[in-house]
Amino acid sequence: MDSDDEQLLRGRVYGQDHERPGPRPGQRYAELVGGPLDGLLLDITGWTPEEIDTGVALPTELGRFGAGGRATYGPRPRDPGRFDWSGDSP
């Protein structure tokens, strides 16, 4: 991904409609750090502490495995507002 593509993704919410790409008031977000979804926000509104601790494998075509692959992110210790990338899976 080149720097122009990266800039387009920043401030956008993962899985959000392209017509309303930014964060919405009243929602809780974690920033995805590293990996193919770096800079995107993940809506974690309503997630339990256990769900946040578990992390998430997000479908993406941008990762190592292309279409059908997933990028795995987990909460940063002492900073649950950031989810760090730990790798890609098929």
C-alpha positions in Angstrom: 0.0 0.0 0.0 1.5 3.4 -0.9 1.3 6.5 1.2 -1.7 8.0 -0.7 -3.7 4.9 0.2 -2.6 5.0 3.8 -3.7 8.7 4.1 -7.1 7.7 2.7 -7.6 5.1 5.4 -6.6 7.3 8.4 -9.5 8.5 10.5 -11.9 6.0 8.8 -13.8 3.4 10.7 -13.2 -0.3 9.8 -16.3 -1.7 8.1 -18.1 1.7 7.9 -20.0 2.8 4.8 -17.8 4.8 2.4 -20.4 7.6 2.5 -20.0 8.0 6.2 -16.4 7.0 6.8 -15.6 8.8 10.0 -16.3 8.2 13.7 -19.8 8.9 15.0 -20.7 10.7 18.2 -21.5 8.5 21.2 -19.5 5.5 19.9 -16.3 4.1 21.4 -13.3 3.3 19.2 -9.9 1.7 19.3 -7.2 2.7 16.9 -5.7 -0.2 14.9 -1.9 0.1 15.0 0.4 -1.6 12.5 -0.4 -4.2 9.9 -2.7 -3.8 6.9 -5.4 -1.8 8.7 -3.0 0.6 10.4 -4.7 3.9 11.3 -8.3 2.7 11.0 -10.7 2.9 13.9 -12.5 -0.1 15.2 -15.9 0.5 16.8 -15.9 -1.3 20.1 -19.1 0.2 21.5 -20.8 -2.3 23.7 -17.9 -4.7 23.9 -17.3 -6.3 27.2 -13.9 -6.1 28.9 -13.4 -9.8 28.1 -14.2 -9.2 24.4 -11.7 -6.3 24.4 -9.0 -8.5 26.1 -9.6 -11.3 23.5 -8.9 -9.0 20.5 -10.2 -9.6 17.0 -9.4 -11.2 13.7 -10.7 -8.8 11.0 -11.4 -9.8 7.4 -9.4 -7.9 5.0 -8.1 -8.1 1.4 -5.1 -6.0 2.3 -3.2 -8.6 4.4 -0.6 -11.2 3.5 -3.3 -13.7 2.4 -5.4 -11.4 0.2 -9.1 -12.0 -0.2 -10.5 -14.1 2.6 -7.5 -13.4 4.9 -7.7 -11.8 8.3 -5.6 -9.4 10.3 -5.3 -10.1 14.0 -5.3 -7.2 16.5 -5.3 -7.2 20.3 -5.4 -4.5 22.9 -2.2 -2.7 23.9 -1.4 -3.3 27.5 -2.5 -0.4 29.7 -4.0 1.3 26.6 -7.2 -0.4 25.4 -7.8 2.5 23.1 -5.2 1.0 20.7 -5.2 -2.5 19.3 -1.8 -3.7 18.0 -1.4 -6.0 15.0 0.0 -9.4 15.7 -0.1 -11.0 12.3 -2.3 -12.2 9.4 -4.1 -15.5 9.0 -5.8 -17.2 6.1 
